[in-house]
């Protein structure tokens, strides 16, 4: 009985501490990292899992929704493809169930015999839905080579 009491007390204390805890910044970065893993893995399900249904991407002067993005990322199985993403997070702020993050995004892309290094300055607005952070809005500015 004594162990059950202590276990119950532990769960109550953990629950109370969670009410006052600020979301760690890393959890704000995770949806962004997982979203771009979708490009690396050519797995468009990762785009949808990490965005809201009304997601908007402002990409180099164009306005895309999630369907536009999914249609743009079509793998060509006859060409070898590899993409490595890296991020330098600049700012992360949260107010309730809304957060915004700014970062540099860099990708090394191998397609066939070609290698490209591409860099973007990006920002996202995230919203917490069902306990998870999801990207609602992304603004992407490609940097000149």
Secondary structure, DSSP 8 states (H G I E B T S, - for coil): -HHHHHHHHHHHHHHHHHHH----HHHHHHHHHHHHHHHHHT-THHHHHTEEEEEEEEETTEEEEHHHHHHH----TTS-EEEEEEEEEEEEEEETTEEEEEEEEEEEEEETTEEEEEEEEEEEEEEEETTEEEEEEEEEEE---
